Amino acid sequence: MRLLLIPLFLTASIASAQEATPTQAAKLTDAVTQQVTTWRRDIHQHPELGNREFRTSKLVAAQLRALGMEVKTGIAHTGVVGILRGGKPGPRIALRADMDALPVTEQSDLPFASKATTDFRGEKVGVMHACGHDTHTAMLMGVATALASMKKDLPGEVMFVFQPAEEGPPDGETGGASAMLAEGLFRDFKPEAVFGLHVWSALNAGQIGYRSGPAMAASDRFHIVVKGVQTHGSRPWGGVDPIVTAADLIATAQNIVSRRIDITRQPAVLTFGAIKGGIRYNIIPEEVDLIGTIRTFDPAMRQQIFDELKNVSEHVAAANGATVVTQIPDTDGTPLMANDPALTARSLPSLQRAAGAANVVEMSLITGAEDFSHYSNQVPGFYFFVGATPPGQVAAKAPSNHSPKFFLDETALAVGTRAMLQVSLDYLNGGAVD
């Protein structure tokens, strides 16, 4: 597949930034949509896990350089940042896209479906853009191309942040938004506001979702090792069975959210995501490894779940004659992602201009997490959702993000590009423009 680098000029019909009407944003979008689609398909076909986005970051950096931007690479391993300085004074903003894929084997008949595989946690797995980060990267490249085309008349400065490892870095590594900030992302270029988007299977293509204030949950990982005594499977009394203990622990832990947490205050989730233990049918192993995630919207509830899970683990293990080693949490976690209310109110008219007021919907709390929260804890942030499921299909029943069957209607690419352009131009011009 041949990839084109689009230079600064797009079309003579593109007007100045001061004319950032819905029609103008649509023209800018129309000029880049074909290339955005090409980029998306290429990135989708060549997915890369967190901190390993070598090919993707090279593609992004080449395009930003072709647009004449100041480009930095290698931030937080594979991150790419481009700075566009407009020809007129104005605000500073940052626009962010994530680039990493997931250890998921794609189940689709797309001609550009991923066939990639890699080793992940000791296993051979498929690699897929099951969360849609391929689209985020392609759309932001399109936005960068469109805004660069009007550089002379553009007020202000724009930082384009292409981030690795949003889904989390490999075990034992740092990465993602926190690593980019730790390496000085906002030190030399401190934006007034930061914007991001996410394609979303629970919305139909053509729709845009938003929420003011708390929007996406804080996310914490936990790691529990159940230690028993290995013995022959025919003589379980000769040892201590960590598999039975782990099963008991998992079942008892379900009571934490359902019986011990006041979920009338805020929702909470406790999920075990992987269980590993044993290698042969007739050998009771020495230990079982458990990992999972905790999602919360309230700091006190978060700490309560940590304490309850540690308590359950230790007492269930003791009741079975086993021991446990707990890491709860086992990382710094991802903070609650909240949209700045004032920035949300300012950006909402822009979304309505881009997609039509009837297609912009307020969303409920999302128990998914986003490390965009690290940026929005530094400066006011606004993060919105772009529908991915084909119109006419019941979005609530569509394969969700992270599913091997996740599918994106490509008309969403134009919607997302247009929305981010409208939000950006309206902000740079000092407000929504009719």
N, C-alpha and C positions, 0 to 999 in steps of 0.2 A: 504494500500500500504506500503510495507516494505522498509524503507530507510536505505541504507548502508552508514557507515562512512568509507571512504577510507583512509587507513594509508599512511605513507610516501612512501612506496615502491609501484610501479605500475607494472613495468615489467623490467626484467633484460636487455632488449634490448634498454632501453632509455639511450642515450649517454649524454655526458657532455654539459653544457651550451655553451661551445666554439664551438660546432657543430650545431648551431642554423640555419640550412638550412631549406628550405621549407619541405624537406622530414622529418627532425627531428621534426619540429613543427607539421606535420601531424601525426607522430607516437604518439607524446604526446597527441594530440587531440583524436586519435582513442582509446587511453587507457582510456579516461574519458567520451567519448560521451554518452555511455549507461547510466552511472550514472547521467550525466547532464540532460538527457531526463527524467529520473525518478524524479529527483529533480524538474524539471520544471513542470511536471504534478502534483506533489503533491502540490507545491506552488500555481499553478493555481487553483486547486480544493479548496484551503483554503486561499482565498485572505483576506487581511486586509488593512484597510484604514490608512492614515498617522498618525503617532504617536501611532498607535495601532498594530504594526507589532510584537506582542509578540511571536506568534508561529514561524513566519519566522525567527526572530532574534535568537530564541533559537536553531533552526535547523542550522543556519549559524555558531553560536558560537561553537556548538558541533563539527561540521566538522573542523573548524579551530583549535580547541584544539586537535582533533585527529591527526592533521597534525603536532603537536608540536609547534605551533606558540604562541607568546605572544598575548593574546586576552584581549580586553577591551570591556565591554558591557555597555548599559545604556547611551550612549553618545547621546545627543539631544533626550532624552526619550528612544528610542529603537534601536539606532544605534550600530553597531558592527564594531570593527576595529581589524585586525590581522596584526602582523608584522612578516615577514619572513626575517631572516638574513642569507644571503648566506655565504658559506664557504670561499669565496675569496673577496678581496676588490673590490669596484666598486661603481656605482652611486646609489642614492636613488630615487625611483619612487613611485608614488601612482596610484592605479587602483581603480576605483569607480563603484559601481552598486547601483541602487535604488530599494527599496523593496515594496513600497506601491502600492495599487490598487485604483480603482475608484468607485464611487457610481453609477454603471451601472449594469443593469440586463442582464446577458449573454443570447444571442440568438444563440445557437449552439447545435449540437447533439453530441458533443465530449463526450466520456465516462467519462472524467475527468472535465466536465464543472462545473462551480461554481454554487452552490445552496445557497450560503451564502447571508444573509440579515443583515441589521443593521439600526439604526436610524441616519439620516443625515439631519441636519437643520430642525428637527421636523417632518420628514417624514420617513416612512419605505421604504427602497430602497434595491435593489440588490447590491452586491459587485462583481466586476470582474476585472481581470488583462487585461483591455481593451487597455492598452498602452504597454504591453509587459514587465513590470518590473519583472515578474516571470522569464522570460528568461534571463534578465540581471543578476539577482541574481544567477540563476543556472549556467550560463556560467562563472561568476567570481569565483564561488565555484570550477568549473572545472579547471580554470586557476590556482587557488591557489593550488589545488591538484597536478597538473602537475608540477608547479614550485617547490613545496615542495619536490617532488620526486627526484629532482636533487640538493637539498640544498647544499650538500658538494662541488659541482663544480660550484654553482651559484655565479656569481660576483655581489656584491652590496646587497641592501636591498629593499624589496618591502612592501609597506603598502597597505592592502586590505581594502577598505572603503565600507561598506554596509550601505547605507543611508536611513533613513526614510523620509517620507513626502516630496518627490520631487514634488508631485502634490499640495502641500500646506498643512499646518497644519490645524486642526480644528479651527473654529472661536474662537478667544480669546487666542490661544496658539501660541507659537513659534515653529519652527521646520525646518527641511531640512538642506541644505548645510550651510546656514549662521549660524544656531544654532550649528552645529558641529564645525565650525571654531571658533565661539565665546567661545565654551567650550574647546578650545585648541588643536584641531585636528592637526594643523601644528606647534604647539608650540615646542613640544619635538622631532618631526620627520618632518623636513622641506624637502619635496622632490624637486628634480631638475625639475621634470616634472610630470604632472598628465594626465592620459588617461581614456577615457570612451567611451561607445558605446550605440547605441539605435537601436532596431529593427524597421523597417520602411516599412509600407504597400505600399508606392509608389515605392518601388524597389522589384524586384523578388528575391526569394531565390537563393543564389549563387552570387549575386551582392553586392558590397560594395560602399557606397557613401561617399564623403568627400568634404570639402570646406575650403580653406585657408582664414584667416581673418574673418570678420563678417559672421556668419553662421545662428544663430537663434536669434529671436527678443528679445528685452527687453519686459517684461510683467508687466503690472500694473493693479490692480483691482480698480473699482470705485463702490461707493454705493450712491444711490440717494433716498431719501424718499420724496415723494410728499404728502403734507398735504392739505386736503380739509375740508369740513364740512359735516358730515354724515346726510343723509336724506332718506326718503322713496323713493323707486324707481319710484313710480307713481308721485312724486312731485319733480323732479330734481331742479326746481327753488327755492326750499326751502333750498338748501345747495350748496356746491361747490364740483363738481365731480372730484376726483383725478384720476379716471380711464381714463376719457376722456383726462385729462391733461397729464397723463403719455403717452397715445397713441400719443398725439400731440408732446410731448417731444422726444419720440423715433423716430418718423418720421422726425422731424426737425434735430435731431442729425445726421441723415444719410448724411446731406449736409456738415458736418465738413470735412470728408475725401474726398467726391466726388467733393466739390466745394471750400473749404477753405485751403486745404493742398496741397502743391506742390509735388504731388506724382511722378513727373519726377526725383526728387532727391533721394528718397527712398520710398519703400512701407510703408503703415501704415494701421492698422485695428482698427475699433471701433465696438465692439459687445456687445449687451445686451444679457445676458445669462439667466436671471430669472426675472420674474415679479410676485409679490404676492400682492394681495389686494382683500378684500371682502370675504364674506363667504356665502352669500345668494342671490338668484336671484333677489329679490325685495328690497334690501337695498344698497344704495350707501354708500361705506365705508368712514371711516375717512382718511385713507391714503393708499398709494401704495408704495411698496418697490421694487426698481430696482437695480440689480447688473450686472456687466459686466466686460469686459477686453479691454485694449488698448495695441496694439502691435506696436512697433516702432524700427527703426534702427538708429535714429538720435536724440541726446538729445534736440536740439532746436525744432524739430517737436513734440517730446514727450511733452515738456512744452506747446507748442501751442495748442495741443489737450486738455490737462488739462484745459487751460484757456478758450478755445472755448466751451467745454462741460459744464463748470460751468456757462458761460455766457448764453448758450442756456437754461439750466435748470432754471435759475432764471427768465429770461425774458418770456419764455413760461409759466411758472407757474404764473407769474404776469398777463399775458394776459388772463389767465383763472380764475383769482381771487383766485388762490391757492398760497401756499408757498412751498419752498423746503429746505431740509437739505442735503448738498452735502459733500461727502468725496471723493475727487478726487486728488490723489489716496487715498485709504483707508488702504494701507499697504506700506512697503518699496519697494515692487516690486522685480522683478528678472532682473538683468542687462543683457545687450546685451551679447550673447555668441559668442566669437570670438576665432578661432583657431590661435595659435601662428604661423606666417608664416614660421619661421625657423624650428620649430618642425614639422609642416605639411610636409615641403619638406623632412625632414629627415625620417618621418614615411611613406610617400607615397610608396617608394620601398618595405617596409615591407608588406603593404596591397597588393601590386601587387604580391609579392611572395606567399602570403597566398591564394589569390583567383584567380590569373591569371590577367595579365594586362588588358585584354579585359573586365574583369568583374568589374573593378574599375572605377567609373564614377564621374566626378565633378558635384556637385549639385548646384542648384539655391538657393537663399536666402529662408529660412524657417521662416514663421511667427509664428510657434510654439516656445515655450520658454523652457529653461532648466536651472535649478539652478546649474548645473555644472559650470556655469559662475562665481559663487562665488569662486570656486577653481581656475579656470583659470585666475581670477583677482589677485590671490596671487602668483601663479607660472605659467610658461608656460604650456599650456594645448593643448591637441589634442583630439577631439571628432569626431567619425565617425559613419556611419549608415550601418546597416546590413539588406539586403532585407528579407522581410517576406512573400510576396505573392508567391504562388506556381508558378513554371516555366510554361509557356504556358498560364497563365492567364494575362490579361491586368492589370498591376499593378495600372495604373492611375485610373482604375474603381473599384478597390477592396475596400471593407469597410476599412475606415481609422482607424488609431490609435484613441482610445476613442470611437469607435463605438461598440454597443452591438454585432455586427457581426464580429468584428475584428478576423482574423484568421491567425495563423502563421504556415507555412510549417516547420516542425521540422528539415528539413535538414539545416535550418538557424542556428541551435544551434552549429553544427560542424564548420560552416563557421565563426561565430562570435568568438567561442572559439579559433580556429586556428589563426584568425587575431590578437586577443589580445595577444596571446602567441608570435606570430612572432614579433609584435611591441615591446613587453616587452623585449624579449630576444635580439633583435637587439639593442635596446637602452642600455641594461645592458652590452652588449659586446662592446659598444663604436661605434656602427654604424651598418648599414645593412650588413649582412653576406651572401655571395653567396655560 
